[in-house]
Amino acid sequence: MKQLGFLFLVVSPPSFAAEYLELVESKVYETSGSAEEISKRGELCIAQHVRNDPIRISDSADNLLGLGLAKRSTGEIPGGAVIVKADPAVGTVIATVRTPWSQLLTKNFTQSTLTFLAKEGRFKIQFTSIETLQQNTGYAENNGFVRQGKWIGSSWEKVQKALLETAEKVATCTAGTKGSNDW
């Protein structure tokens, strides 16, 4: 019997192993200019299209048996500056981004670090430190942002899609026309 138990431990996959969404990366975009010129345009476009606003969260975790006998708990996660660091000389811009997305009737936000990387004639956008929160968690305590998992029911595909949509907005702006002074 001991051999059978040992065999089960050796053959069965670990049920506690978790995978997280660690990196979302855009395609490589082509545009004119040096790394410095592209990263300066990218910095302006990030400032225009990326948000890091405060988020109001709530729950009813103290609500006794769901009978409405307790107050709703609310709080706010403060926002902050979007651009964290920009070094056009090396073609890099680092920003904090909060991207909203929905699942059925719930509003969610994903927070991540956006890294804009430019080289001569091209650039790409990466998202790391990816965390998600549900704005209202109902009867569960709302603990704010948590690492974004990659398992069934974690909606990681929606998070990835929302981040890539943000990257596309920044990329379209960066690669677009440089504007006109005739206005």
Secondary structure, 3 states (H helix, E strand, C coil): CHHHHHHHHHHCCCCCCCCECCCEECCCEECCCCHHHHHHHHHHHHHHHCCCCCEEEEECCCCHHHCCCCCCEEEEECCCCCEEEEEHHHCEEEEEEEEEEEECCEEEEEEEEEEEEEECCEEEEEEEEEEEEECECCCCCCCCCEECECCCCCCHHHHHHHHHHHHHHHHHHHHCCCCCCCC
